């Protein structure tokens, strides 16, 4: 019963067959008990009923005792199977959760690294041009690029970085673009004073700036960028605008904004608002994080 009926029928939820075969088992057990009693009476006691133990004379008692033993063994087997199943399910759930966590971490790492390579190529081309002219600005450009790459490659591994540090690297990014665009770039950068203890997910704001330069266009001879960073307690309001000509460039915010939305969902789900709109020759994107402290680890 323990090794055949329970695993094959009861655990498989074939209750009708389990009940039927259990009935057959009781009938067979009763028959076996009767044969055993008569066998003992004939071969061992030579039909001397008075020498039989009192309990063995009661067939019903013997049958109930056998059924109770079978029932106890079956219950113990079911209990053991249940514990094993629970343990296996927990182990499986832990493996699934661990796999999901690894996939999320890989996706998050990939999204963090989504600063477009064209910025690096453009900057290297600028450095190359300045180097050919033996410009005194070449070391400064290399240093700024080195600092920015250090932030992108190493600081991005941290779950949180200082908002002040993020803003500082945004400024370095803009300074590099100023060198590249020369006199065709106008930038207005407004930022509140930021406490060093205020933290944010790394590389969350820089892609907005990178997007503005990538999709922005010269209008009346200038690419204009407006950046505003306002901080009230732990509520962040970040907005950026750029001039543009081709509306398709900013349709649906491009791949950059889609990646940013995914990162925001991972880090600040239910705690942010991201909007973009067009006003004449200007494209604007605004991010509001209601409470920077409520970030998922």
C-alpha positions in Angstrom: 0.0 0.0 0.0 2.7 2.4 1.0 4.9 1.8 -2.0 2.2 1.0 -4.6 -1.3 2.3 -3.9 -0.4 5.6 -2.3 2.2 6.9 -4.9 0.4 5.5 -7.9 -3.2 6.3 -7.1 -3.7 8.6 -4.0 -0.9 11.0 -4.9 -1.9 10.9 -8.5 -5.4 11.9 -7.4 -7.0 8.8 -8.8 -9.3 8.5 -5.8 -11.8 6.1 -7.2 -9.2 3.5 -8.1 -7.5 4.1 -4.8 -10.7 3.4 -2.9 -11.5 0.3 -4.9 -8.0 -1.2 -4.6 -7.9 -0.3 -0.9 -11.2 -2.3 -0.5 -9.6 -5.2 -2.3 -6.6 -4.9 0.0 -8.8 -5.1 3.1 -10.6 -8.2 1.7 -7.3 -9.8 0.8 -5.8 -8.9 4.2 -8.9 -10.4 6.0 -8.5 -13.6 4.0 -4.8 -13.7 4.7 -5.5 -13.3 8.5 -8.0 -16.1 8.4 -5.6 -18.4 6.7 -2.8 -17.4 9.1 -5.0 -18.1 12.1 -6.1 -21.4 10.9 -2.6 -22.3 9.8 -1.3 -21.6 13.3 -4.2 -23.4 14.9 -3.5 -26.5 12.7 0.2 -26.7 12.5 1.3 -25.3 15.9 -1.6 -25.9 18.3 -3.2 -29.0 16.7 -6.6 -27.5 16.9 -6.2 -26.8 20.7 -8.2 -23.6 20.8 -7.8 -23.2 24.5 -4.1 -22.8 24.2 -4.4 -19.8 21.8 -3.7 -16.3 23.2 -7.1 -14.7 24.0 -6.6 -11.7 21.6 -5.8 -14.0 18.7 -9.2 -15.7 19.1 -10.9 -12.4 18.1 -10.7 -12.1 14.3 -12.2 -8.5 14.4 -9.5 -7.4 16.8 -6.7 -8.8 14.7 -8.1 -7.3 11.6 -8.5 -3.8 13.2 -5.0 -4.1 14.6 -3.5 -4.9 11.1 -5.5 -2.0 9.5 -4.3 0.4 12.2 -0.7 -0.6 11.6 -1.2 -0.2 7.9 -2.9 3.1 8.5 -0.1 4.4 10.7 2.6 3.4 8.2 0.7 5.0 5.4 0.2 8.2 7.4 3.9 8.3 8.2 4.7 7.8 4.5 2.3 10.5 3.4 3.7 12.9 6.0 7.3 12.2 4.9 6.3 12.7 1.2 4.6 15.9 2.1 7.7 17.3 3.9 9.9 16.3 0.9 7.5 18.0 -1.5 7.4 21.2 0.6 11.2 21.1 0.8 11.6 20.6 -3.0 9.0 23.3 -3.7 10.9 25.8 -1.5 14.2 24.9 -3.1 12.6 25.3 -6.6 11.1 28.6 -5.6 14.4 29.8 -4.3 16.1 28.8 -7.5 13.4 30.6 -9.5 13.7 33.7 -7.4 17.5 33.6 -7.6 17.4 33.3 -11.4 14.9 36.1 -11.7 17.1 38.3 -9.5 20.1 37.5 -11.7 18.2 38.3 -14.8 17.0 41.6 -13.3 20.5 42.5 -12.2 21.8 41.7 -15.7 19.0 43.8 -17.3 19.6 46.6 -14.9 23.4 46.5 -15.6 22.7 46.5 -19.4 20.3 49.5 -19.1 22.8 51.4 -17.0 25.4 51.1 -19.8 23.0 52.4 -22.5 24.8 55.7 -22.9 25.2 55.8 -26.7 28.6 54.9 -28.1 28.3 57.8 -30.7 29.2 60.2 -27.9 32.5 58.5 -27.2 33.3 58.3 -30.9 32.5 62.0 -31.4 34.6 63.0 -28.4 37.5 60.9 -29.6 37.2 62.5 -33.0 37.3 65.9 -31.3 40.4 65.0 -29.3 42.0 63.7 -32.5 41.2 67.1 -34.3 42.6 69.1 -31.4 45.7 66.8 -31.2 46.4 67.5 -34.9 46.3 71.2 -34.2 48.4 70.7 -31.1 45.7 72.6 -29.1 46.3 73.4 -25.5 42.8 72.2 -24.8 43.7 68.5 -25.7 44.8 67.5 -22.1 41.7 69.1 -20.6 39.4 67.2 -23.0 41.2 63.9 -22.2 40.9 64.5 -18.5 37.2 65.3 -18.6 36.6 62.2 -20.8 38.6 60.1 -18.4 36.6 61.3 -15.4 33.3 60.6 -17.2 34.3 57.2 -18.4 35.5 56.3 -14.9 32.0 57.3 -13.6 30.3 55.3 -16.3 32.4 52.2 -15.9 32.9 52.0 -12.2 30.4 54.1 -10.3 27.6 52.6 -12.2 28.2 49.3 -10.4 26.9 50.9 -7.2 23.2 50.6 -6.3 23.2 54.4 -5.3 25.4 57.3 -5.9 25.4 60.9 -4.7 23.0 63.1 -6.6 25.6 65.8 -6.4 28.1 63.6 -8.1 25.6 62.7 -10.8 25.0 66.4 -11.4 28.8 67.1 -11.5 29.3 64.5 -14.3 26.3 66.0 -16.2 28.2 69.3 -16.2 31.4 67.5 -17.4 29.4 65.9 -20.1 28.1 69.3 -21.2 31.6 70.8 -21.1 32.8 68.1 -23.5 29.9 68.8 -25.8 30.7 72.5 -25.7 34.2 71.9 -26.9 32.8 69.8 -29.8 30.1 72.2 -30.8 32.3 75.2 -30.3 30.2 78.4 -30.9 27.0 76.6 -32.1 25.9 75.5 -28.6 24.0 77.5 -26.0 23.3 75.8 -22.6 21.3 77.1 -19.7 22.0 75.0 -16.6 20.0 75.7 -13.4 20.5 73.6 -10.3 19.6 73.9 -6.6 22.2 73.4 -4.0 22.4 69.6 -3.4 23.3 67.9 -0.1 26.0 65.3 -0.5 23.9 62.7 1.4 21.1 62.8 -1.2 21.4 59.7 -3.3 20.0 58.5 -6.6 20.4 55.4 -8.9 23.5 56.0 -11.0 23.4 57.1 -14.6 19.7 58.0 -14.3 20.0 61.6 -15.4 22.9 61.6 -17.8 21.0 59.6 -20.6 18.5 62.5 -20.7 21.3 64.9 -21.5 22.9 62.5 -24.0 19.5 62.2 -25.7 19.1 65.9 -25.9 22.5 66.2 -27.8 21.8 63.2 -29.9 18.4 64.2 -31.2 18.7 68.0 -30.9 19.2 70.2 -34.0 20.6 73.5 -34.8 17.8 76.1 -35.0 18.9 79.6 -36.3 22.5 78.5 -36.1 22.4 77.2 -32.5 21.7 74.0 -30.6 20.1 75.2 -27.4 19.8 73.0 -24.3 18.0 73.9 -21.1 18.6 71.9 -17.9 16.8 72.4 -14.6 17.4 70.5 -11.4 15.2 71.3 -8.4 15.3 69.5 -5.1 12.8 70.0 -2.3 13.6 67.9 0.7 13.9 64.5 -1.1 11.6 65.3 -4.0 13.5 65.7 -7.3 12.2 67.6 -10.3 14.5 67.3 -13.3 13.7 68.8 -16.7 15.6 69.2 -19.9 14.8 70.8 -23.3 16.5 71.0 -26.6 15.8 72.6 -30.0 14.9 70.2 -32.8 13.7 70.1 -36.4 12.7 66.6 -37.2 9.7 65.5 -35.1 10.4 61.8 -35.8 13.7 62.1 -33.9 11.8 62.5 -30.6 8.8 60.4 -31.4 8.0 58.2 -28.3 11.1 59.5 -26.7 13.4 57.2 -28.7 15.2 54.1 -27.3 16.9 56.2 -24.7 13.7 57.2 -22.9 12.3 53.6 -23.1 15.5 52.3 -21.3 15.2 55.1 -18.7 11.5 54.1 -18.1 12.6 50.5 -17.5 15.2 51.6 -15.0 12.8 53.9 -13.2 10.3 50.9 -12.9 13.1 48.8 -11.3 14.2 51.6 -8.9 11.3 53.9 -8.3 8.1 52.1 -9.2 5.1 54.0 -8.2 7.3 56.8 -7.0 8.0 58.8 -10.2 6.4 60.6 -13.1 8.1 60.9 -16.5 6.6 63.1 -19.2 7.7 64.6 -22.5 6.2 67.2 -24.8 6.8 69.4 -27.8 6.5 73.2 -27.7 7.2 74.8 -31.1 10.8 74.0 -31.9 11.5 72.7 -28.5 11.3 69.2 -27.1 11.0 68.8 -23.3 11.4 65.8 -21.0 10.6 66.0 -17.3 11.2 63.5 -14.5 9.8 63.9 -11.0 10.8 61.4 -8.3 8.5 62.1 -5.3 10.9 60.6 -2.7 14.5 59.6 -3.5 14.6 57.7 -0.2 12.0 55.2 -1.4 14.3 53.4 -3.8 14.3 49.6 -4.4 17.6 47.9 -3.6 
